[in-house]
Amino acid sequence: MPVTDWHDCPFTATRKIMRTLYLHIGFHKTGSSSLQLALHRHRAPLLDAGVEFVALGKKGNSSGAIEVEAREEGLEFHLNDRFRQLLASSRGDTVIVSAEHLSFLYRGADIRQVRDICAELFDRTVVIAYLRRQDLHARSFKQQGARGCERGRSSSSKLLGHDEGALPPLNAPVRTYYDYFAKLQQWEACFGEEALEVREFEPGRLCGGDIVTDFMGLVSNGAEIPPLRVNEGVGRREFLLTHKLIELGVAPDDIRRLKPGMRGDDSRVAPARDNARAFFLAFSESNRQLNDHYLRHASGLAFSDDFSSYPEVGNDHLSCADLAQWSADLFAAGLQNPQGLRDALLADCLRSLAGTPGLATRVIGELYGAMECLAHTARIAPARNPWWRRLKRKKHSGR
């Protein structure tokens, strides 16, 4: 009879167990949701094959074990007690845990804490990381921030913010997060070189062309589960409007009212080719070392240096033409002051346009004149925070 629960094994308490943990640390936007959901849905057949998958989240994600907090001095990441509790709840000889928030950790002390907990409960830990070229990753990760309705709710919002553009500004937290080599060196120093499995998240370089097949190929006992794909992308309209509305301080409830009108757009936001290349090259020194130690590529930079898929001119800025097309939905959504919001968005577009290099002095003057006219009607309705919402526990970490 197949084993369905390790707690039912009568011999596990008496025999010497050599236990192995496969610890998937992400990174974000490298198919983690697909992998976690596939592992979660196939827990029973995995257990029959001798592999136990344990998770904190209902969809297989254990990122709730890592706190992501925005503080005045910057972002703070640290392990909480749920990580130890999760590992202690496992009973199998071969165990899988997936938590892409572990990829936020970059300080040796925090990663040593992870190592020490793993070493208490397992004889061997294999750390598995999937990497994606920085510009492709950041573009996808910032899309995730557009799925929400308020600042600081998601990890993407906390790290990448809501500035205009498909790519985030290269501030200190962003540079730290995308310095893959420095981060992997910390994991190697704590767990050992032989414990790290570093893979590129690119279909042509994954076994079977997908992360589920590739990941299960790294689990030594040969267990197999079918691949699964979870699409978390957002269209250009939702991306541009959501980030702009959050940046302007529009009430989350009003953004929720506007969300249905944003969807149904199949186009995707894309930065200009030169901007994407510049973002990637900001990490060139780190990537050269990454290439030498973990990910060999003919470019010498660990990833392809082909940027031909990007347009010469990006579509990642909200334009007056966009507002002309989309403003009808602002008036139909039941907002408190739709005209004031429309005029605030329009004034912001004109302000951005006035900063375009090479504009004639007369054109700049006209743009500022139009902004002054709009200033009389531009209004952002204040957020309404009912008493029952104030009682809800604030979320500190999440996808």
C-alpha positions as CSV (number, residue, x, y, z in Angstrom):
1,M,0.0,0.0,0.0
2,P,1.5,3.4,-0.9
3,V,2.5,5.8,1.9
4,T,0.1,8.8,2.0
5,D,1.4,10.4,5.2
6,W,4.8,10.2,6.8
7,H,3.2,10.3,10.2
8,D,1.8,6.9,9.4
9,C,5.2,5.3,8.9
10,P,5.7,3.0,12.0
11,F,9.5,2.7,11.5
12,T,10.5,6.4,11.1
13,A,11.0,6.9,14.8
14,T,13.4,4.0,15.2
15,R,15.6,4.0,12.2
16,K,18.5,6.3,11.4
17,I,17.3,8.9,8.9
18,M,19.6,10.6,6.4
19,R,17.5,13.5,5.5
20,T,17.9,15.8,2.5
21,L,16.2,19.2,2.0
22,Y,15.8,20.8,-1.4
23,L,15.4,24.5,-0.6
24,H,14.2,26.5,-3.6
25,I,15.0,30.2,-2.9
26,G,13.6,31.7,-6.1
27,F,14.3,34.2,-7.5
28,H,11.0,36.0,-8.0
29,K,9.5,35.9,-11.5
30,T,11.3,32.7,-12.5
31,G,8.3,30.4,-12.6
32,S,8.1,30.1,-8.8
33,S,4.3,30.2,-8.7
34,S,4.0,27.5,-11.4
35,L,6.5,25.3,-9.6
36,Q,4.8,25.8,-6.2
37,L,1.3,25.1,-7.5
38,A,2.5,22.0,-9.3
39,L,4.2,20.6,-6.2
40,H,1.2,21.4,-4.1
41,R,-1.3,19.8,-6.4
42,H,0.8,16.6,-6.7
43,R,1.8,16.2,-3.0
44,A,0.2,12.7,-2.8
45,P,2.1,11.1,-5.8
46,L,5.3,12.8,-4.7
47,L,4.9,11.3,-1.3
48,D,4.4,7.9,-2.9
49,A,7.7,8.4,-4.7
50,G,9.4,9.3,-1.4
51,V,9.4,13.1,-1.7
52,E,7.5,15.3,0.8
53,F,6.5,18.8,-0.2
54,V,5.7,21.1,2.7
55,A,4.5,24.7,2.5
56,L,3.0,27.6,4.5
57,G,0.7,28.9,1.8
58,K,-2.3,27.4,0.2
59,K,-0.7,27.4,-3.2
60,G,2.6,26.0,-2.1
61,N,4.5,29.2,-1.4
62,S,6.4,29.5,1.9
63,S,7.6,33.1,1.5
64,G,5.5,33.9,4.6
65,A,8.6,32.8,6.6
66,I,10.5,35.9,5.5
67,E,9.5,39.4,6.6
68,V,9.8,42.2,4.1
69,E,9.4,45.6,5.8
70,A,9.8,49.1,4.4
71,R,11.5,51.3,7.0
72,E,12.8,54.9,6.8
73,E,16.3,53.7,6.4
74,G,15.3,51.2,3.6
75,L,14.0,47.7,3.2
76,E,14.5,45.2,5.9
77,F,14.4,41.4,5.4
78,H,14.6,38.7,8.1
79,L,13.5,35.2,8.9
80,N,10.6,34.6,11.3
81,D,9.7,31.6,13.4
82,R,7.5,30.1,10.8
83,F,10.6,28.8,8.9
84,R,11.8,26.6,11.7
85,Q,8.2,25.4,12.4
86,L,7.7,24.5,8.7
87,L,10.9,22.4,8.5
88,A,10.2,20.8,11.9
89,S,6.7,19.7,10.6
90,S,8.3,17.6,7.8
91,R,8.8,13.8,8.3
92,G,10.2,12.6,5.0
93,D,13.7,11.6,4.1
94,T,13.6,13.9,1.0
95,V,11.8,17.2,1.6
96,I,11.1,20.2,-0.7
97,V,10.4,23.8,0.5
98,S,9.9,26.7,-1.9
99,A,10.1,30.3,-0.8
100,E,11.2,32.9,-3.3
101,H,11.4,35.6,-0.6
102,L,14.6,33.8,0.5
103,S,16.2,35.5,-2.5
104,F,15.8,38.9,-0.7
105,L,18.3,37.8,2.0
106,Y,21.8,39.2,1.3
107,R,23.5,39.5,4.7
108,G,25.6,36.7,5.9
109,A,24.0,36.6,9.3
110,D,20.5,36.1,7.9
111,I,21.7,33.3,5.6
112,R,23.6,31.6,8.4
113,Q,20.4,31.6,10.4
114,V,18.7,29.7,7.5
115,R,21.7,27.3,7.4
116,D,21.7,26.6,11.1
117,I,18.0,25.8,11.1
118,C,18.4,23.5,8.1
119,A,21.4,21.8,9.8
120,E,19.4,21.1,12.9
121,L,16.8,19.0,11.0
122,F,18.6,17.8,7.9
123,D,21.8,16.0,7.1
124,R,22.1,17.7,3.7
125,T,20.6,20.8,2.1
126,V,20.6,21.6,-1.6
127,V,20.0,25.3,-2.3
128,I,18.3,25.8,-5.8
129,A,18.2,29.2,-7.4
130,Y,16.8,30.2,-10.8
131,L,18.1,33.5,-12.3
132,R,16.7,35.7,-15.0
133,R,18.5,38.5,-16.9
134,Q,18.1,41.6,-14.8
135,D,16.1,43.8,-17.2
136,L,13.7,41.0,-18.0
137,H,13.2,40.2,-14.4
138,A,12.7,43.8,-13.3
139,R,10.1,44.4,-16.0
140,S,8.2,41.3,-15.0
141,F,8.5,42.0,-11.3
142,K,7.2,45.6,-11.7
143,Q,4.2,44.2,-13.6
144,Q,3.4,42.2,-10.4
145,G,3.2,45.5,-8.5
146,A,0.5,46.7,-10.9
147,R,-1.8,43.8,-9.8
148,G,-2.3,45.5,-6.4
149,C,-4.1,48.7,-5.4
150,E,-1.9,50.3,-2.7
151,R,1.7,51.2,-2.0
152,G,3.7,48.8,0.1
153,R,1.3,46.0,0.0
154,S,3.3,43.6,-2.2
155,S,7.0,42.8,-2.2
156,S,7.3,44.3,-5.7
157,S,5.8,47.6,-4.5
158,K,8.2,47.7,-1.6
159,L,11.3,47.0,-3.7
160,L,10.6,48.6,-7.1
161,G,8.1,51.3,-6.2
162,H,5.7,52.9,-8.6
163,D,7.7,55.4,-10.6
164,E,6.8,55.8,-14.2
165,G,8.5,53.4,-16.7
166,A,8.7,49.7,-17.2
167,L,11.9,49.5,-15.2
168,P,12.6,50.7,-11.6
169,P,15.2,53.4,-10.7
170,L,18.6,52.0,-9.9
171,N,18.6,52.9,-6.2
172,A,20.5,51.0,-3.5
173,P,17.9,48.3,-2.7
174,V,17.4,47.5,-6.4
175,R,21.1,47.3,-7.0
176,T,21.5,45.0,-4.0
177,Y,18.6,42.7,-5.1
178,Y,19.9,42.3,-8.7
179,D,23.6,41.8,-7.7
180,Y,23.1,38.0,-8.2
181,F,26.8,37.1,-7.8
182,A,27.3,38.9,-4.4
183,K,24.1,37.2,-3.0
184,L,25.0,33.7,-4.3
185,Q,28.5,34.1,-2.8
186,Q,26.9,34.6,0.6
187,W,24.8,31.4,0.2
188,E,27.9,29.5,-0.9
189,A,29.9,30.7,2.1
190,C,27.2,29.4,4.4
191,F,26.1,26.1,2.7
192,G,29.2,25.2,0.6
193,E,29.9,25.3,-3.1
194,E,28.6,21.7,-3.6
195,A,25.2,22.7,-2.1
196,L,24.3,25.3,-4.7
197,E,22.4,24.5,-7.9
198,V,22.2,27.7,-10.0
199,R,20.1,27.6,-13.2
200,E,19.1,30.2,-15.8
201,F,15.3,30.7,-16.2
202,E,15.2,30.5,-19.9
203,P,13.2,27.8,-21.8
204,G,16.1,26.8,-24.0
205,R,18.4,26.2,-21.0
206,L,15.8,24.3,-18.8
207,C,15.4,20.6,-19.0
208,G,12.1,19.9,-20.8
209,G,11.8,23.7,-21.4
210,D,9.9,24.4,-18.2
211,I,10.8,24.9,-14.5
212,V,8.8,22.0,-13.1
213,T,10.5,19.4,-15.2
214,D,13.9,21.1,-14.7
215,F,13.5,21.3,-10.9
216,M,12.3,17.7,-10.5
217,G,15.4,16.6,-12.5
218,L,17.5,18.1,-9.7
219,V,15.7,16.0,-7.0
220,S,17.8,12.9,-6.9
221,N,15.2,10.1,-6.6
222,G,13.7,10.7,-10.1
223,A,10.2,11.7,-9.0
224,E,8.2,13.3,-11.8
225,I,5.1,15.5,-12.0
226,P,3.5,17.2,-15.0
227,P,4.5,20.8,-15.8
228,L,2.2,23.7,-15.1
229,R,2.1,27.4,-16.1
230,V,0.7,30.2,-14.1
231,N,0.3,33.5,-16.0
232,E,0.6,36.6,-13.7
233,G,1.2,39.2,-16.4
234,V,-0.8,42.4,-16.7
235,G,-1.6,44.5,-19.8
236,R,-0.1,47.8,-20.6
237,R,-3.2,49.8,-19.6
238,E,-3.4,48.2,-16.1
239,F,0.4,48.6,-15.7
240,L,0.5,52.3,-16.6
241,L,-2.7,53.4,-14.8
242,T,-2.2,51.4,-11.6
243,H,1.4,52.6,-11.0
244,K,0.4,56.2,-11.9
245,L,-2.7,56.2,-9.6
246,I,-0.7,54.7,-6.7
247,E,2.1,57.2,-7.3
248,L,-0.5,60.1,-7.2
249,G,-2.0,58.8,-3.9
250,V,-5.4,57.7,-5.2
251,A,-7.4,55.8,-2.6
252,P,-7.1,52.0,-3.0
253,D,-10.9,51.6,-3.1
254,D,-11.0,53.9,-6.1
255,I,-8.3,52.0,-7.8
256,R,-10.3,48.8,-7.2
257,R,-13.3,50.4,-8.8
258,L,-11.2,51.2,-11.9
259,K,-9.6,47.8,-12.2
260,P,-12.3,46.1,-14.3
261,G,-12.0,48.9,-16.9
262,M,-8.2,48.4,-17.1
263,R,-8.3,44.8,-18.0
264,G,-8.9,43.1,-21.3
265,D,-5.8,44.8,-22.8
266,D,-3.5,42.2,-24.3
267,S,-0.6,44.6,-25.1
268,R,2.4,44.6,-22.9
269,V,4.5,47.5,-21.6
270,A,8.0,47.6,-22.9
271,P,10.9,50.0,-22.2
272,A,13.1,51.4,-25.0
273,R,15.8,49.1,-26.1
274,D,18.6,51.5,-24.9
275,N,17.0,51.8,-21.5
276,A,16.7,48.0,-21.1
277,R,20.4,47.5,-22.2
278,A,21.5,50.2,-19.8
279,F,19.7,48.6,-16.9
280,F,21.3,45.2,-17.7
281,L,24.8,46.7,-18.1
282,A,24.6,48.4,-14.7
283,F,25.3,44.8,-13.4
284,S,28.0,43.9,-15.9
285,E,30.8,43.5,-13.3
286,S,28.6,41.3,-11.1
287,N,27.5,39.3,-14.1
288,R,31.0,38.7,-15.3
289,Q,31.8,37.1,-12.0
290,L,28.5,35.2,-12.1
291,N,29.5,33.9,-15.6
292,D,32.9,32.7,-14.2
293,H,31.4,30.9,-11.2
294,Y,27.8,29.8,-11.8
295,L,26.3,30.5,-15.3
296,R,28.5,30.1,-18.3
297,H,27.3,32.0,-21.4
298,A,29.1,33.0,-24.6
299,S,28.4,36.7,-23.9
300,G,30.7,36.5,-20.9
301,L,27.9,38.1,-18.9
302,A,26.0,35.0,-17.8
303,F,23.0,35.9,-20.0
304,S,22.3,36.7,-23.6
305,D,23.2,40.2,-24.7
306,D,20.6,40.3,-27.4
307,F,18.1,43.2,-26.9
308,S,16.5,43.0,-30.4
309,S,13.1,42.0,-28.8
310,Y,12.7,45.5,-27.4
311,P,11.4,48.4,-29.5
312,E,13.6,51.4,-30.2
313,V,11.0,53.6,-28.6
314,G,9.3,52.3,-25.5
315,N,5.6,52.4,-24.7
316,D,6.0,52.6,-20.9
317,H,4.8,56.2,-20.3
318,L,1.2,57.4,-19.9
319,S,0.3,59.8,-22.7
320,C,-2.4,62.3,-23.3
321,A,-3.6,60.1,-26.1
322,D,-3.9,57.2,-23.6
323,L,-6.0,59.3,-21.3
324,A,-8.3,60.4,-24.1
325,Q,-8.9,56.8,-24.9
326,W,-9.3,55.6,-21.3
327,S,-11.0,58.6,-19.5
328,A,-14.6,57.4,-20.2
329,D,-14.0,54.6,-17.7
330,L,-12.9,57.1,-15.1
331,F,-16.3,58.7,-15.3
332,A,-18.2,55.4,-15.3
333,A,-16.5,53.8,-12.3
334,G,-18.5,55.6,-9.6
335,L,-15.5,57.6,-8.3
336,Q,-16.0,60.6,-5.9
337,N,-14.5,63.2,-8.2
338,P,-13.7,61.6,-11.6
339,Q,-13.0,64.9,-13.4
340,G,-10.5,65.9,-10.7
341,L,-8.7,62.6,-11.1
342,R,-8.7,62.9,-14.9
343,D,-7.3,66.5,-14.7
344,A,-4.6,65.4,-12.2
345,L,-3.5,62.6,-14.6
346,L,-3.6,65.0,-17.5
347,A,-1.5,67.6,-15.7
348,D,1.0,64.9,-14.8
349,C,1.3,63.9,-18.4
350,L,1.9,67.5,-19.5
351,R,4.5,67.9,-16.8
352,S,6.4,64.9,-18.1
353,L,6.1,66.1,-21.6
354,A,7.5,69.5,-20.7
355,G,10.7,67.8,-19.5
356,T,11.3,66.3,-22.9
357,P,14.8,67.5,-24.2
358,G,14.8,69.7,-27.3
359,L,11.3,71.3,-26.9
360,A,11.0,74.8,-28.1
361,T,10.6,77.5,-25.4
362,R,7.2,78.5,-26.7
363,V,5.9,74.9,-26.5
364,I,7.2,74.5,-22.9
365,G,5.5,77.7,-22.0
366,E,2.2,76.5,-23.4
367,L,2.5,73.2,-21.6
368,Y,3.0,74.9,-18.3
369,G,0.1,77.2,-19.0
370,A,-2.1,74.2,-19.6
371,M,-1.0,72.7,-16.3
372,E,-1.9,75.9,-14.5
373,C,-5.4,75.8,-16.1
374,L,-5.8,72.2,-14.9
375,A,-4.6,73.0,-11.4
376,H,-7.9,74.6,-10.6
377,T,-9.8,71.3,-11.2
378,A,-7.3,68.6,-10.5
379,R,-8.1,66.9,-7.3
380,I,-7.3,63.5,-5.7
381,A,-10.1,62.3,-3.5
382,P,-8.8,61.4,0.0
383,A,-8.8,57.7,1.0
384,R,-11.7,56.6,3.1
385,N,-10.6,54.3,5.9
386,P,-13.6,52.7,7.7
387,W,-13.2,51.5,11.3
388,W,-13.4,47.8,10.4
389,R,-10.4,48.2,8.0
390,R,-8.3,49.9,10.6
391,L,-8.7,46.9,12.8
392,K,-7.3,44.5,10.2
393,R,-3.7,43.4,10.7
394,K,-1.3,45.1,8.3
395,K,0.4,42.7,5.9
396,H,4.2,42.9,6.1
397,S,5.2,40.3,3.5
398,G,3.6,38.7,0.5
399,R,4.1,38.1,-3.2
